[in-house]
Amino acid sequence: MPNPLLTNRQLGPDVARANQLTNPGFEVWSRGNGPFTANSAFTADRWQIGLAGTDTLSISKDGANIDNSGGGGAAAACTFAKGSGTNTSLSNTFNLTGDGVALRGRTISASIRVRTATASAVSIAVGSDGTGGSAVSVGTVHTGGGTWQTLTRAAYAIPNDATYFQVLVLFNAACTAYIDNAMLVVGSQPANYVPLHPADDLARCLRYYQKIAPIANGHYFGVGQAISVTQAIVAVPGLGQQPVTPTVTITNPTSGILLAANAAALAVTSAALQTQSNTVTMIMVTVASGLVAGNATSWQAGASLPSVTLEANP
Amino acid sequence: MSIYVADFTSPTEWQIVHDDSRDGGHGGTIDPATIQHTTNIDGTENHNYLIIQCPVCDSASTHPVGGGAQPASVQQMFVTHAQANGCPCGQVLEADPDSLVESHVHLQCARMDGPDRWVL
């Protein structure tokens, strides 16, 4: 007896499918808890503000107003004030040419959980460029009432020549809204949210943003080799390979110390990127004196906690 | 993101944003002449990286020519910097046509991050 065939369009939303989004549950906030308000600012990892006209949007991490149907411990609290703009957004963008994302030519469906008391203020959309694509293709709209609702945009065909694709939450009336638990699946039917394993969730985020920061005074930061009495090249290991060469931001470098041959602390006077590889960032760390060329040394945190941030946005 | 140029206001003044700072974000004005290439271990300048010092706090971002955290702003910064100063590799000089300088930076970008990375 032949097995019956079930096509994608016949699937119910409770059939779990692979989620293509990075940080779909708004669980990872590498840049802090906010509030984030600037245009183009990243909020939760990979979720970026897009302001239109004179609109304002403030995004913060919220551990209380979460969508309990999806589990997890955080949502995005959004306070939107309507100005002259249309379609101010919180978006999650895929670069389809430089990030190895294989979504070109595929039909996709997106969904997200939203809670707001204001009707017709928040909607979901998807968008792309390319032949036949639409920058903003709107799906369902929240009806208000202060309940969690699942907004969907089903069956969007990403053009074969698209260079980017976005899932967007659109704001078009003043409101407070909570956003959580998004899904982007291949196929014409949206899927209910299924949380990622936390290891997978974090690994996806680290592909784009890594903050290497000791958590306490005295913690080791990297090890290296002195090349003179004042300078050492220190290797700071990355947390995973990124899609393009990252920008390296060093904060509070003068808070740290290098260890001398006798383990004495040598105050750091400056630190600057020397070179990069896929997995290691080499920092030239400078002190006033006290190093011995050829000796090993280590970079330790001071009271203000230096950090190295690697950010790659394809 | 990082410390990046939000507005290439004039040859002597650029507006900077540091949107990843611990206070939630700040910015200021810098002299473009303060933006420098990184230095190789032999003391030569590396034309693949430029450093921006935050005018407000003790942070500095080193951007790769591919664009790093902010492709459009960073690639434009490399082009504008090379048009004003030439490139330390000697392939283009400040007196060269702007389009030639941009082509050189475009090639650097492609070598670093691939041909699809250029956004200008």
Chai-1 contact restraints between the chains, C-beta under 6 A:
chainA,res_idxA,chainB,res_idxB,connection_type,confidence,min_distance_angstrom,max_distance_angstrom,comment,restraint_id
A,R31,B,D20,contact,1.0,0.0,6.0,A-B,restraint_1
A,A38,B,D19,contact,1.0,0.0,6.0,A-B,restraint_2
A,A38,B,G25,contact,1.0,0.0,6.0,A-B,restraint_3
A,A41,B,D19,contact,1.0,0.0,6.0,A-B,restraint_4
A,T97,B,D116,contact,1.0,0.0,6.0,A-B,restraint_5
A,G98,B,D116,contact,1.0,0.0,6.0,A-B,restraint_6
A,G98,B,R117,contact,1.0,0.0,6.0,A-B,restraint_7
A,V244,B,G66,contact,1.0,0.0,6.0,A-B,restraint_8
A,V244,B,D113,contact,1.0,0.0,6.0,A-B,restraint_9
A,T245,B,P64,contact,1.0,0.0,6.0,A-B,restraint_10
A,T245,B,G66,contact,1.0,0.0,6.0,A-B,restraint_11
A,T245,B,M112,contact,1.0,0.0,6.0,A-B,restraint_12
A,T245,B,D113,contact,1.0,0.0,6.0,A-B,restraint_13
A,P246,B,G68,contact,1.0,0.0,6.0,A-B,restraint_14
A,T247,B,S2,contact,1.0,0.0,6.0,A-B,restraint_15
A,T247,B,S61,contact,1.0,0.0,6.0,A-B,restraint_16
A,T247,B,H63,contact,1.0,0.0,6.0,A-B,restraint_17
A,T247,B,G68,contact,1.0,0.0,6.0,A-B,restraint_18
A,T247,B,A69,contact,1.0,0.0,6.0,A-B,restraint_19
A,V248,B,T62,contact,1.0,0.0,6.0,A-B,restraint_20
A,T249,B,S2,contact,1.0,0.0,6.0,A-B,restraint_21
A,T249,B,S61,contact,1.0,0.0,6.0,A-B,restraint_22
A,I250,B,A60,contact,1.0,0.0,6.0,A-B,restraint_23
A,T251,B,S59,contact,1.0,0.0,6.0,A-B,restraint_24
A,N252,B,D58,contact,1.0,0.0,6.0,A-B,restraint_25
A,L273,B,T38,contact,1.0,0.0,6.0,A-B,restraint_26
A,L273,B,T62,contact,1.0,0.0,6.0,A-B,restraint_27
A,E311,B,M1,contact,1.0,0.0,6.0,A-B,restraint_28
A,E311,B,S2,contact,1.0,0.0,6.0,A-B,restraint_29
A,E311,B,A69,contact,1.0,0.0,6.0,A-B,restraint_30
A,N313,B,A69,contact,1.0,0.0,6.0,A-B,restraint_31
